[in-house]
């Protein structure tokens, strides 16, 4: 079982710190695929009336590639962020297959829906070129 990621602000340097994440250095595509699979097995899921494998958590996978061209002194770096967001669902129409897990499913759905709403608000504000409130959710910080 995985522990939750804790997000906190480091006031000294005005940056956000993620506690509980893993960082790996890999050498080839096979190792990358193995890490993606490992991350997938750590994701929380539950069977619901709409989806037998409903994602109950969010996953973020950042790939940083570094390389240096022959004859250049400064290395180049590129980043790719893969995001798998837990699914939004209706509290009224979707139920857990296991009745004993229904209260947990409702609690998870409320959390997932509030994070997705905060993300939607940020995207809307960005599209309107408005002041963006990133602090509303840990996902958007």
N, C-alpha and C positions, 0 to 999 in steps of 0.2 A: 504494500500500500504506500502511496506517495503522501508526503506532507504538503499542506498548502503553501503557496508562495506568499511571502510577506512583502509588501511594498511600503517603503518608508522614504521620507525626504531627508537628505543629508543637508542640513542647513548650512554647514561650513562651506560647501562648494556649490550649493543650489542645484544638486542633481538628485535623481531618484535612484534608490538602491533596491534591487530585487534579491531577497534572501530565499534560499531554497531552490535555486535553479542549478542546472548542470551545464558545464562548458567542456567541450571535447575538442581535441585536435585530431584530425583524421588525415590520411594520406591518399585515399582513393575513393572512387564512387561506391564501391561495395561497402566500405565502412559507413558512408553517409546513409545508404539504404538501411543498413543494420540499425543505425541510431534512430532513423525515422520509424522503423518497426518497433523499436523499444519504446519510443515515446507514445506510439499508438496503443501499446499494451498497458501503459500507465494511465491512459485516459479513462475516466469514469463513465460508465454507460448503464442503462436500465431499460428493461423491456416495458413498452407502453402500448396502449391500444392502437397507436398510429405507427409505431416503429419498434421492431424487436431489439434494435441496437441503438437506442436514442442516446446521443451524446449529452452527458450531464456536466461537462466541464469545457473549458477553453484550452486550446493548445497553441503555443507560439513556438516556432522553430526558426531561428535566425541562422542563416548560412553566410559566413564571411569568407571570401576567397581572396587570397593574397598571391601576387605574382610579380615578377620583375622581368622586363624585357632585357635581352642581351644588349649590353652597352649603356643601359640606363642605371643611374645611381639610386634613384628613388623607387621603392616598390609601389605597385598599384594595389588598390583594394576596392572590392565591390561587396555589397550586402544584398541579400535576398531574405525577406521575412515571409514565412509561410504561416498563415493563421487559420485555425479551425475553431470556429465559434460554436458553443453549445447551442442547440436548436431552440428557437422560440416556440412556445406552445400555449394553448388555451388552458386555463385552469378548469374551465367548465366542461370541455369536450374530450380532453385527453386524460386517461387514467392509467395507473400502473397495473400491469398484469397481476402482480402480487399485491393483494389488498393490504398486507402488512407494510408495504413500502409506499403506500399512497401519501401519507403525511410527509415523508421524505421527498417524494417526487414533487409535491406542491411547494415545499420550501425551496427545492432546487429550481423549480420553474420560476418562482418569484425572483430569485437571485439572477438567473440567466436573463429573464425578461428585463429586469432593471438595468443590467449591464448593456444589453443590446439597445435599449432606449437611450442610454447615455451616449453610446457610440453613434447612434443615429443623429442625436442632437449635435455632436461634434462635426459629423460629416455635413449636416445642413448648414451649420455656422461657417464651415470652411467654404462651402459653395456660395454662400452669401457674402463672403469676405468680411464677416463680422468678427467681433472679439470672441475667441473660442475659450470655453470653460472646460479645460482638460481635467480638472480636479474632481469632477463629478463621479468618476468611477476609477477603480484601479486599472482597468483595461485601457482607459484613455489617458492616464497620467503619463 
